Amino acid sequence: MSEQLHGINAVESALRNDPERIKVVWLDAARDDHRLRTLAVLAEAAGIAVQRTSKKALDRRAPDARHQGVVADYQPPPAPSEGDLLDLVEAAREPLLLVLDGVTDPHNLGACLRTAAAAGALAVVAPRDRAASLTPAARKAASGAAERLPFVPVTNLVRTLEALKSRGVWVVGTAGDAGQSLYEQDLRGARAIVLGAEGEGLRRLTREACDHVVHIPMRGGVESLNVSVAAGVCLFEAVRQSVMGSG
Ligand SMILES: C[S@@+](CC[C@H](N)C(=O)[O-])C[C@H]1O[C@@H](n2cnc3c(N)ncnc32)[C@H](O)[C@@H]1O
């Protein structure tokens, strides 16, 4: 089923990575900025129909969305399977994975995808049920990363973590009440960093499946970080350690 993809970066990423999945691009006829002109050029070069229309008509296509003057009729690709994920992991030298244990806000999911792509992660993994999926809002928040980075919904997250562990991936969970600091944890090599849901954090069985659980030291009496901020801190600490060559 097609969906109404919106937002300049998300549509541009789909036009560059997946043009065959776009049927029509609607642009706000009243706007004439270079980013929208680039979208029109990319679409026309790929043989995709471009229609200029009113902001009101775009608002109707993407209600409640800050569409930035562009909406596209987009057929999302099938999600990669757990088998695809394990193949990717086996082919990679030192895979870095982000695992989200039930993040429900599509904006948080999108922000996590964007951060994971920027950190060079191989994929983002999440449970299929009771968690945010790759909706147009999540794609917009991902700002182009959702069309480049595999997002893998899985039926049983604990089973997937066990499958990753049996392939040499160390699983590092995160929780504010963990005894060990993130900065004492060796994050080099094959790693999956697991974050919990906005409200309840890591589920018990997920936490038990982790090889280590670490906290991010915080100041200022704040209870917890937003999940996408925590993802950024952890992923970029892993990047820092792999670049520096030591923990
Ligand atoms: C908004 S927090 C969830 C807070 C939740 N009340 C809890 O008890 O964990 C969402 C996720 O971000 C991560 N997180 C946020 N702050 C953290 C911290 N200081 N240390 C480690 N992880 C943190 C954890 O993965 C957490 O499950």
The ligand as a Gaussian input file, in Angstrom:
#p B3LYP/6-31G(d) Opt

LIG

0 1
 C       13.132000       8.078000      28.526000
 S       14.153000       6.783000      28.930000
 C       13.123000       5.711000      29.873000
 C       13.034000       6.097000      31.263000
 C       12.338000       5.026000      32.078000
 N       11.527000       5.663000      33.084000
 C       13.303000       4.052000      32.716000
 O       13.076000       3.707000      33.856000
 O       14.265000       3.583000      32.081000
 C       14.271000       5.842000      27.451000
 C       15.511000       5.032000      27.322000
 O       16.638000       5.900000      27.123000
 C       17.793000       5.314000      27.704000
 N       18.290000       6.234000      28.749000
 C       17.795000       7.439000      29.071000
 N       18.542000       8.002000      30.028000
 C       19.534000       7.116000      30.327000
 C       20.662000       7.117000      31.225000
 N       20.941000       8.139000      32.015000
 N       21.458000       6.046000      31.218000
 C       21.243000       5.001000      30.411000
 N       20.199000       4.950000      29.547000
 C       19.378000       5.991000      29.499000
 C       17.377000       3.967000      28.275000
 O       17.586000       2.987000      27.304000
 C       15.899000       4.185000      28.507000
 O       15.194000       2.967000      28.530000

